[in-house]
Amino acid sequence: MGLKVNNNIAALNAQRQAATSAQGLRKATEGLASGLRINRAADDAAGLATAEGFRTQVRQYAQEVNNLQTGVNVVQTAEQAIGTQQEGVGRLQELATQAANGTLNGQQRNAINEEAQQIIQQIGQTAQNTEFNGVQLLNGTAGPIPVGTEAGNQININPTTPEALGIAGVNLGTQEGAAAAVETLNNAANQINEERANLGAQNNRLNTAIESRQTTSVNLQNSESMVRDQDVARGLVDRTRNEMMLQRSVSALVQGNIIPQSAAQLLGA
């Protein structure tokens, strides 16, 4: 093969290969250090867009889970308060049954009625004072409370004030009033039972929605990982290969630079 002085093609090829191997080695080392196959858009523009789309969805689902969990807390707050009202209605039923006894005198019925009015007042205070983050839950002012972006993810709480329960006018001061109050209080107890069942169903629905979003979020994170994360075994192979290629390229570059020197020696330079 002839010796060339003006153009050292062998050295140029070796230099190009060395640069390519050095770039590959840098990329492989960076991927192993960060644990990511895609560290910047230039690594894989389409893959980065896909991974970012997955990541955005994961963040959205995480926030929806937080919203739904808040909804669960709202439902539990309301249900616990209604539980105390249920105890009060139960006591009122006992008092109404007692006051309906014809053997009691007026003073005894008045004492029973006094306790009953205190209980009704307490039931009303519970309805007015039960709130979550400033939202009153049991007095009928809250309305449907949305807690998610999808239709149906809202909380519906029926009012449980004495007026709503129909017990505001209960009077156990007479035998006739006590007898009439028995049925009224039975209806109020049934109403409270239905409302607690309603809240329990909503609690279960929200928990199911939370589990669904958590499962979807895990799947999305797995999809993002498959696109973005580094395959460590492959990264090690790529780094080793590029290290070997770089060493060979440098060696070839040294050999390539000897050619002009040999030509110069032949010319007596």
C-alpha positions as CSV (number, residue, x, y, z in Angstrom):
1,M,0.0,0.0,0.0
2,G,1.3,3.5,-0.9
3,L,2.3,6.0,1.7
4,K,0.4,9.3,1.8
5,V,1.5,12.5,3.4
6,N,-1.2,15.1,2.6
7,N,-4.1,13.0,3.8
8,N,-3.8,10.5,6.7
9,I,-7.1,8.6,6.1
10,A,-6.2,5.9,8.6
11,A,-5.7,8.4,11.4
12,L,-8.9,10.3,10.5
13,N,-10.9,7.1,10.6
14,A,-9.4,6.2,13.9
15,Q,-10.1,9.6,15.3
16,R,-13.7,9.4,14.2
17,Q,-14.1,6.0,15.7
18,A,-12.5,7.2,19.0
19,A,-14.9,10.1,19.2
20,T,-17.9,7.8,18.6
21,S,-16.7,5.3,21.2
22,A,-16.0,8.1,23.7
23,Q,-19.5,9.4,23.2
24,G,-21.0,5.9,23.7
25,L,-18.9,5.4,26.8
26,R,-20.1,8.8,28.2
27,K,-23.7,7.9,27.5
28,A,-23.4,4.4,29.0
29,T,-21.6,5.7,32.1
30,E,-24.2,8.4,32.6
31,G,-27.0,5.9,32.3
32,L,-25.5,3.6,34.9
33,A,-24.9,6.5,37.2
34,S,-28.4,8.0,37.0
35,G,-30.2,4.7,36.5
36,L,-32.0,6.2,33.5
37,R,-31.8,5.3,29.9
38,I,-33.2,8.7,29.0
39,N,-31.5,11.6,30.7
40,R,-32.3,14.3,28.1
41,A,-34.5,14.6,25.1
42,A,-31.6,13.9,22.7
43,D,-31.3,10.4,24.2
44,D,-34.8,9.4,22.9
45,A,-37.1,12.3,22.0
46,A,-40.2,10.0,21.4
47,G,-39.4,7.9,24.5
48,L,-39.1,11.0,26.7
49,A,-42.5,12.4,25.5
50,T,-44.1,9.0,26.3
51,A,-42.4,8.7,29.7
52,E,-43.4,12.3,30.6
53,G,-47.0,11.5,29.6
54,F,-47.0,8.5,32.0
55,R,-45.5,10.6,34.8
56,T,-48.1,13.3,34.4
57,Q,-50.9,10.7,34.7
58,V,-49.2,9.2,37.8
59,R,-49.2,12.7,39.5
60,Q,-52.8,13.2,38.5
61,Y,-53.9,9.9,40.0
62,A,-51.8,10.6,43.1
63,Q,-53.7,13.8,43.7
64,E,-57.1,12.1,43.0
65,V,-56.2,9.5,45.6
66,N,-55.6,12.4,48.1
67,N,-58.9,14.0,47.1
68,L,-60.8,10.7,47.5
69,Q,-59.1,10.0,50.9
70,T,-60.3,13.4,52.0
71,G,-63.7,12.3,51.0
72,V,-63.4,9.2,53.1
73,N,-62.5,11.4,56.1
74,V,-65.5,13.6,55.4
75,V,-67.8,10.6,55.3
76,Q,-66.3,9.1,58.5
77,T,-66.7,12.4,60.3
78,A,-70.3,12.7,59.4
79,E,-71.0,9.0,60.2
80,Q,-69.5,9.3,63.7
81,A,-71.5,12.4,64.5
82,I,-74.7,10.8,63.3
83,G,-73.8,7.8,65.5
84,T,-74.0,10.1,68.5
85,Q,-77.4,11.4,67.3
86,Q,-78.6,7.9,67.0
87,E,-77.8,7.3,70.6
88,G,-79.8,10.4,71.5
89,V,-82.8,9.2,69.5
90,G,-82.5,5.8,71.2
91,R,-82.7,7.5,74.6
92,L,-85.7,9.6,73.4
93,Q,-87.5,6.3,72.4
94,E,-86.9,5.0,75.9
95,L,-88.2,8.2,77.5
96,A,-91.3,8.3,75.2
97,T,-92.2,4.8,76.2
98,Q,-91.7,5.6,79.8
99,A,-93.7,8.8,79.6
100,A,-96.6,7.0,77.9
101,N,-97.1,5.0,81.1
102,G,-100.4,6.1,82.5
103,T,-99.3,5.6,86.1
104,L,-97.0,8.6,86.0
105,N,-98.0,12.0,87.4
106,G,-97.5,15.3,85.8
107,Q,-94.3,16.2,87.7
108,Q,-92.7,12.9,86.7
109,R,-93.6,13.5,83.0
110,N,-92.3,17.0,83.2
111,A,-88.9,15.7,84.4
112,I,-88.9,13.2,81.6
113,N,-89.8,15.9,79.1
114,E,-87.0,18.1,80.4
115,E,-84.4,15.4,79.7
116,A,-86.0,14.8,76.3
117,Q,-85.7,18.5,75.3
118,Q,-82.1,18.6,76.3
119,I,-81.4,15.6,74.1
120,I,-83.2,17.1,71.2
121,Q,-81.2,20.3,71.7
122,Q,-78.0,18.3,71.7
123,I,-79.0,16.5,68.5
124,G,-79.5,20.0,66.9
125,Q,-76.2,21.3,68.2
126,T,-74.4,18.2,66.7
127,A,-76.1,18.8,63.4
128,Q,-75.0,22.5,63.4
129,N,-71.4,22.0,64.7
130,T,-70.3,18.9,62.7
131,E,-68.0,20.3,60.0
132,F,-64.9,19.4,58.0
133,N,-62.5,22.1,57.0
134,G,-65.2,24.7,57.5
135,V,-67.9,22.8,55.6
136,Q,-71.0,22.0,57.8
137,L,-72.0,18.5,57.1
138,L,-75.3,17.7,58.8
139,N,-77.4,20.8,58.7
140,G,-78.3,20.6,55.0
141,T,-76.1,23.5,53.8
142,A,-73.3,21.4,52.3
143,G,-75.1,19.9,49.3
144,P,-73.2,17.4,47.1
145,I,-69.5,17.6,47.9
146,P,-67.3,16.7,44.8
147,V,-64.1,14.9,45.6
148,G,-63.0,13.5,42.2
149,T,-62.8,14.4,38.6
150,E,-65.0,11.5,37.4
151,A,-68.8,11.6,37.5
152,G,-70.2,10.1,40.7
153,N,-67.2,10.9,42.9
154,Q,-69.1,13.1,45.2
155,I,-70.5,12.9,48.7
156,N,-74.2,13.3,49.5
157,I,-75.2,13.8,53.1
158,N,-78.8,14.2,54.1
159,P,-79.5,16.7,57.0
160,T,-80.1,15.3,60.4
161,T,-81.3,18.3,62.3
162,P,-84.3,17.8,64.7
163,E,-86.5,19.4,62.0
164,A,-85.2,17.1,59.3
165,L,-85.7,14.1,61.6
166,G,-89.2,15.3,62.6
167,I,-88.5,15.4,66.3
168,A,-88.3,19.1,66.9
169,G,-91.9,19.2,68.2
170,V,-91.7,16.2,70.4
171,N,-93.3,16.8,73.8
172,L,-93.3,14.1,76.5
173,G,-95.1,16.3,79.1
174,T,-98.4,14.5,78.6
175,Q,-99.4,10.9,78.1
176,E,-101.0,11.7,74.7
177,G,-97.8,13.6,73.6
178,A,-95.6,10.7,74.7
179,A,-97.8,8.1,72.9
180,A,-97.7,10.2,69.7
181,A,-93.9,10.7,70.0
182,V,-93.2,6.9,70.0
183,E,-94.0,6.6,66.3
184,T,-92.3,9.8,65.4
185,L,-89.1,8.7,67.2
186,N,-89.3,5.3,65.5
187,N,-89.4,7.0,62.1
188,A,-86.4,9.2,63.1
189,A,-84.5,6.2,64.2
190,N,-85.2,4.5,60.8
191,Q,-84.1,7.7,59.0
192,I,-80.8,7.8,60.9
193,N,-80.2,4.1,60.2
194,E,-80.7,4.7,56.5
195,E,-78.4,7.7,56.5
196,R,-75.6,5.7,58.3
197,A,-76.1,2.9,55.7
198,N,-75.9,5.5,52.9
199,L,-72.7,6.9,54.3
200,G,-71.2,3.4,54.7
201,A,-72.0,2.7,51.1
202,Q,-70.3,5.9,50.0
203,N,-67.3,5.1,52.2
204,N,-66.9,1.8,50.4
205,R,-67.4,3.4,47.0
206,L,-64.6,5.9,47.7
207,N,-62.3,3.2,49.0
208,T,-62.9,1.2,45.9
209,A,-62.1,4.2,43.7
210,I,-58.9,4.8,45.7
211,E,-57.8,1.2,45.2
212,S,-58.6,1.4,41.5
213,R,-56.4,4.6,41.1
214,Q,-53.6,3.2,43.1
215,T,-53.5,0.1,40.9
216,T,-53.6,2.2,37.7
217,S,-50.9,4.4,39.1
218,V,-48.6,1.4,39.8
219,N,-49.2,0.2,36.2
220,L,-48.4,3.7,34.8
221,Q,-45.2,3.8,36.9
222,N,-44.2,0.4,35.6
223,S,-44.8,1.6,32.0
224,E,-42.8,4.7,32.6
225,S,-40.0,2.6,34.1
226,M,-39.9,0.4,31.0
227,V,-39.4,3.4,28.8
228,R,-37.2,5.7,30.9
229,D,-35.1,3.4,33.2
230,Q,-31.8,2.0,32.3
231,D,-31.3,-1.7,31.8
232,V,-28.2,-2.1,34.0
233,A,-27.0,-5.3,32.4
234,R,-27.2,-3.8,29.0
235,G,-25.6,-0.6,30.2
236,L,-22.6,-2.6,31.6
237,V,-22.2,-4.4,28.3
238,D,-22.4,-1.1,26.3
239,R,-19.8,0.6,28.6
240,T,-17.4,-2.4,28.4
241,R,-17.8,-2.5,24.6
242,N,-17.2,1.2,24.2
243,E,-14.2,1.1,26.5
244,M,-12.6,-1.6,24.4
245,M,-13.5,0.3,21.2
246,L,-12.0,3.5,22.5
247,Q,-8.8,1.7,23.5
248,R,-8.5,0.1,20.0
249,S,-9.3,3.5,18.3
250,V,-6.6,5.3,20.3
251,S,-4.2,2.5,19.4
252,A,-5.2,2.8,15.8
253,L,-4.8,6.5,15.9
254,V,-1.3,6.2,17.2
255,Q,-0.5,3.7,14.5
256,G,-2.0,6.0,11.9
257,N,0.2,8.9,12.9
258,I,3.3,6.8,12.4
259,I,2.6,6.6,8.6
260,P,3.5,10.2,7.8
261,Q,6.6,9.8,10.0
262,S,7.6,6.7,8.0
263,A,7.1,8.6,4.8
264,A,9.2,11.5,6.0
265,Q,12.0,9.1,6.9
266,L,11.9,7.6,3.4
267,L,12.2,11.1,1.9
268,G,15.2,11.7,4.1
269,A,13.4,14.4,6.1
